[in-house]
Amino acid sequence: MKSIWIVDDDHSIRFVLEKALTREGLPVRSFSNTRDLLAALDEDSPQVLVSDIRMPGGSGLDLLAKVKERLPGLPVIIMTAYSDLDSAVSAFQGGAFEYLPKPFDLQRAVELIRRAQEESLREAVGEEAAAKVPEMLGQAPAMQDVFRAIGRLSQSNVTVLITGESGSGKELVAHALHKHSPRAEGPFVAINTAAIPKDLLESELFGHERGAFTGAQATRRGRFEQADGGTLFLDEIGDMPLDLQTRLLRVLSDGQFYRVGGHSPQRSNVRVVAATHQNLEERVRQGAFREDLFHRLNVIRLRLPALRERREDIAMLARYFLQRSATELGVEPKRLSDAAVAQLETFEFPGNVRQLENVCHWLSVMAPSQLIEAKDLPQDLMTSAVPLAPAALPGPLQHAVMVEPISAAPVAAGPEAWAAEMAREARRLLAAGEPDVWDTLTRRFEASLILTALDVTRGRRIEAAQKLGIGRNTITRKIQELGLDA
């Protein structure tokens, strides 16, 4: 285990923190000045760095900048007896994990260092995972089925129809089908048929001859010709006008088409991958989509699950998007606390993966510190939160599934919403013949209260106990009994 490094010119501060951390079983290494610490970094690195802000020979903020250049993911806690706004702002702008004003409660300082240590471990795992990021992410069974289907289709030129809600990643699947096909060396051409006016769509697809219409000053190749030898991705195919559906069917049938205003048939060797968020069978029944075209496209169908159907992927996707946003913005990537991840996993995400990506970009800009807490999440998402199923949280945290209905939902749904939700859960358990319903729901209720209080106090147990009106020993015992410290 790596050490906790402390740098402070005050011997008493170093001594007190060393003793407290040693009692906690944490290895500690102390320095009286920044020069010695920077020299030590040439041979070793800490798991957490705790630094004073003002020391002879160099400030903690200067040290923070130098350390972040070498170890961008290292949690750094800045201590100071000068609790002014400029110091706090400078610390956070420099990438500090937390700002600890002196004098501090020793137990709170140890808890903060513990949280930083946990974050350091998560960061190490995240960096290892980021180094192995594939072109598509997903551990959920439904996504694994999609990956297997792409693998089976890797040596095929068959037409594929991708269905799924908007923002679920249909174009990514189309890219993957192309990349892993015999046509990978050819072009990949995409067109959103719903985004182009009907009068222009025909020309976009099939091209036009010079003089075919006003403004056609030169012959133009359409998307079918541009995709020759490769893949043509027709997004939102369900919105294609009926007359163009007829022309598309003809191309799929014999590979021939005419440019707008042209008289010579053109040929193009193209694999078509189509996608839609609509129910094409229903569109066929309504007479809005040709049945013969539907059957021509529906050779192989891949259904992409909505993000709410693969909640186990949310944490991995969020961390990936935060990393990517940070790269685009040229800043250090922000990190999600466990409470923030749990909160994200309760959201419905009607915009699916695209919405999650936008949320992560917003957090990269707007979250106040490097560690994103649940309270930092956009408030407009709160109304889309739903109760977590017991299987959605790992291990002992399965007992805490009532966190969202108790803490956030009542704001939007009225003061009795949590009670109604618990009544529904009690009815479900009783109807299923589950044993010990009283103990099960009591544990969930207590876990919800404690987790919510810890979230509000950013992990400070003593303050959480005070807010709940219980003793410090009581909250510690309950956390252990409920398995919330695992």
N, C-alpha and C positions, 0 to 999 in steps of 0.2 A: 504494500500500500504506500502511495506517495505521501509525503509529509504536508502538514499545514505550515506555511512560512509566515512568520510575523516580523515586520520591520518597524521599529519605533525607537527613538533615541531615549525614551523614558524607560529605565530599567524596571520600575515597578509594574508598568503596563505589561511588559514582556513576561515578567515573572508570574503575574496573576493569570494571564491567558495560558501560559505554558502549563501551570498546575491544573487549571480547569480542563484543558483539552487532554492532558495526560490521564486525568481521572476518567475521562470519557473513552479512553483507549485509543486516542488518536495520536499518531506520531507528529512531533512538532520540531521545527527548526527556527531559531530566532537570529535576527540581525539588528545591529544598532544603527546602521546607516545604509543608504541605497547603494553605495559603491561596492560593499561586500556582497550584497545580494545579487547585483548584476554580474559580479565575477562568478558567483556560485551557479548562475544560470548557464554558464558555459559547460558545466559538467552534469547538472541535474535540473529538475524542474519540479515545482510544487503541484499539489492538487488544488489548493486554494491559497491565495495570497491576501494577508491582512496588513494593510499599510497605514501609517500615520500620514497626515496630509502636509505637515510642516516639520521638517527635520533639518539640522545643520548639514550642509553639503549637497542638498537636493530635495525637492519637494515630492510628496506622494503623487501629485498629478503628473509631474515629469516622469516619475518612475512608471506610473500607469501607462503612459504613452509608449515608453520603451518596451515594457513587458508585452503590451498588446501587439507590438510589431513582431515580436518573436513567438508569442503564444496567444493568438487571437481568441481562442476559446477558453482561456483560463479565467475563472471567476475571481475578481479582485474586490475586496471590501475596503473602503476608504474610511479611516477613523479620523475624527478631528474634534478638538475642543472649541473650534471656531465655527459655530453653527449658523453660518450666514448663507444667504441664498446663492451667492456667486460660487461658493465652494461646492454646494450641492449640485448646482447646474453643471459646473465644470467636471465634477466627478462622473455624473451620468453621461454627459456628452463624450467623455473620454472612454466610455465603455465599462464603467464600474458596475459590479454586480449589485452592490448595495452601499448605502451611505450610513455610517454608524457614528452618531454624535456622542462625545464624551461629556460627562461621565455616563457610562452605560451599565445596565443591569447585566451582571456576569452571565446569568442563565440565558438571558435573551441573546447575548453575544455568542454563546456556544450554540444555541439553536440556529442562529443565522449562519454560523460557520458550517453547521451540519447541513443546512439547506444548500449552501454553496458547494459543499462536497458532493451531495447528491446530484446537483446540476452538472458538476464536472464529470461525474460518471456517465450521466445521460449524454453529455456533449461528446465524450469519447466514443460511445456507442453510435451516436448520430453521425460522427465523422466517418466511422468505419462503414456505416450503411451508405452514406453519401458517395463514398468512393466506388460503390458497387451499384449505383442507381441505373436501372435499365431504362429502355425507351418508354416503357409503360410500367406503372406501379399498381400492385394489388395483391393482397394475400387472401382476400375473401374467396370462398369457394366459387361464387358466381364469376369472379374475374379469372380465377384459375381455369374455369371452363372455357372462357373466351380465349385465353392464352393457348389452351390445348387445341381449340378449333383453328386458330391461326397457324399453329404448327402443322396440323393435318392438311391445311390448305396451301402449305408452303411450296409445293411442287405442282400446283394446279393453276389453270387459267380460268376457272369457272367463275361465273357472275355471282356476286355476293350482295345481299341486302342486309344492311345494318340498321337495327331499330333501337330506339332508346330516347329518353327525354333530352331536351335541349341542355347542352353543357355537360353531357355525360362522357364525352370523349370519342364520338363517332369518327371524327377525322383522324384521330390518332390511330384508331384501329385500321382505317383505310390505308394510312401510311405504312403501318406494320405489315398489312397484307401485301402491299407493293414491295416493300423492302425485302421480304422473305419469299418472294416469288421468282420464277424464272425471268420476269421482266424487270428485275431490280436495276439493271443498267439503263433501262429506258426512262422516259420522263414520267413524273407524277403530276397530273394536272387536275386541279380542283375547281369546281364552280358551284356556287350556292344558287340554285334555281329560284329560290324565293326572294333573293336580294336583287335580282335584275328585272327591270320592267319587261312586260310581255313583248313589247315591240322590238326590244333589243336582244331578247334571249335567243331567238332563232339565229341571228347573226353571230352571237357569242358561241353558240354550239357548233354551227355548221360553216361559219365564215360567210363572206359575201364577195361578189365580183365588183370591179370598179364601175361606178355609175348605177349600181343596183337601187340606190335610194339617195335622197338628198344628203350630201355630206360624205358619201362613199367615194372618196377621191382616189382610192387605190384598192387593189384586191387584198383581202385579208383572210388569213387562215383561221378557222374556228378551233374550238377546243378539241374536237375529234382529231383534226389533223395535227394539232400541237402534241397530242398524246400518242401519236403513232408509235407503236413498238413498246408502249408503256401502259399506264393505268389512268383511266379517267374516273374521277370521283364526283358523282352527282349528288350533292347534298340537298336535303329537303326536297326529294323527288316528288313527294306527295302534293307539292304546291305547283307542279308543272301544268301549264294550260293543256286542255284536251287536244287541241290541234297539234301542238308540239309533241304530245305523247304519241300521236300517230306516226310522226316522222322518226321519233326515237325508236319505236317498235320496228320500223323498216330497217333502220341501221343495225339494230341488234339481230335482225333476222338474216340479212344478206351482206352486211358490212359496207353497203353503198349509201351515199347521200349526195345531195346537190347543195352547193353554196347558194345563198340568197342571190337571185338574179342570174344564176348559172344554168348552163344547159348540158354540161359534161359531167357525168357521174364521177364522184371521188370515192376512193377506197381508203380505209384506215384500219390498221390492225391494232385494236384497242381492247383491253380488258375493262369492263365497266363494274365499278363498285358503287352502289347507290345507298343512300341513307335517308331516314325520315324519323320524325318524332310522332308522326300521325299513325293512326290505325288504318292501314291500306285496305284491309278487308272491308271496313266500314265505308271507306271512300268509294270502293267498288260498288257496294250496295246502294250508295247515294247517287251513283252515276257520275261521280267527279273524277274517277280514275278508271282507265281501261282495264278490263279483266285480263285480256290477253297480254298486255304489258306487265301487269302484276305477276302473272305466272312466268313470264320471260325473265323478270328481275329476281323473283323469289326462288332461285335455284338452291342456294344455300342461304339460310338466314342466321344472323348472329344478333342476339339480343344483349344490349349493354345494360347492366343493372343501374338503377339510380343510386346516388351516393348514400341515401338513407337506408338502402338495402345492403350496404357494405360498410357499416359504421366502423368496423375494425380496421379499415384502411385510412380513416380520417387523420389519425395522428401521424402516420408515415407521410401521407400526402401533404399535410400542413407543414411539417418540417422541411420537406423538399421545396415547397413553394416559398417558405421563408428564406431558405438558402438562396434560391434563384432570385428572389426580389432583392436580397442584400447584394448579390453580385451585380444586378442591373443598376442599383442605386449607388454602388461603390461604398457600402457601409458594412459594418460587422453584422452578421446574421443574429437576429433575436431568437430567443428560446422560449418554449412554452412550458409553463409549470404543469404539474400533474392535474391540478384543479382546472386549469384552462383547457387542457386536453379533454378532461371529463365533461366540461361544459360544452365544448365544440361537438362532442359526440352525441349530445342531446338535440342538436339543431336539425331541422328538417332539410335544409339546403334545397329549396325548389329549383335553384339554378345549378345544382349538382357540383361537379368538380370545378367548373368555371367560376362559380360563386365562391367556393372555398379559396381558389387562387386569388380572387379579388380581395377577399377578406384578409388573406395573408399579406398581400401588398399594402393594404390599408394599415395593418398592424406594423409593418416594417417602417412606415412613415409616422404613425400616430401614437403607438404604444409608448408610454412615458419612460420605461426603463428597458434594459436588455432582457430581463426575465418578464415574460408576458403572463400576468395573472388573469384569473377569470373575470375580474371586474374591469379589465382593460378591453374586453371583447366588445364589438359594436353592439349598442343597445337594441338596434332594430332586429337583431337576430333572436333576442330573448323571446319574442312572441312566437317563434317557430320551434321552440324547444319542446321535446316530448319526454315522458318518463323513460329511463333506460331499462332494458330487460336485464334480469339478473346475470345472464351470460355475457353481457357487454363489458363487464369490468372483471379484471383478473383476480384470482385468489381471494384473499380476505375482503377485498373491497366490494365483493358481490353483495355484502350486507348493506352497502351504502347507496342502493339504487334509487332511493327517494330524494336525493339531493336536489334535483332540479324542481320537481313539483312543489317542494316545501319552500325553497329559497327564492325562486324566481317566478314561477307560474302564477302564484297568487296576485302578483302585481297587476297582471293583465287579466286574470280570470276571476278575481274577487277573493275576499278573505277566506272563504270556505273551500276554495279549489283543492287545497292540499288534503283536507279532510275527506272530500268526495273521492279523490284519487285513492286515498288509503282504504276507504270503504270498498271501492271497486276491487282493489287488490285483495282485501280480506274475503270478499265474496268469491273471488276466483280461487283462492287457496282453500276455502271451506268446501266449495263445490268439487274441487279436485281431491278432497279427502286428505289434504296435507296434514301431517302431525305437527304439533307445537306451533300452531298459528300465532298464538299470543307472543311467544318468545321471538318468533321470526320477525313479526312486524315491530315489536318493541326494539329489537336490535337495529332494524332499518331506521326507525324513527330517531333513536339515539345517535346512530352513525351520521344521519343526515344533519342533525343539529350541530354535532361536533365538527364535521367537515365544513359546514357553512361558516361556523364561527372562526375556524382556522383560516378559511379563505378570506374572510373579512379582515382578520388581524394579520394576514400574510404569514401564517404559520406560527405566530407567537402564542404558545399554550397558556401562559399565565393570563395574558390579556383576554384570550378566548374564554377561559374559565370565568373571569370576572364578568364578561358580557353575558354569559349564560347563567350567572348567579350560582355557580357551583365552585367547590374548592379545587385548588391546584392538584391535590392528590387524587381527587375524584376524576378529573379529566384525564390524568395520566393513566389511572387504572382502567378507565373506560376505553381509552385508545388501545391499550394492550389487550383487553378482553375482546374488543371488536376487530382486532387485527388491522387497525388503521395505520400502524407504523411500519407495516411490511413493505 
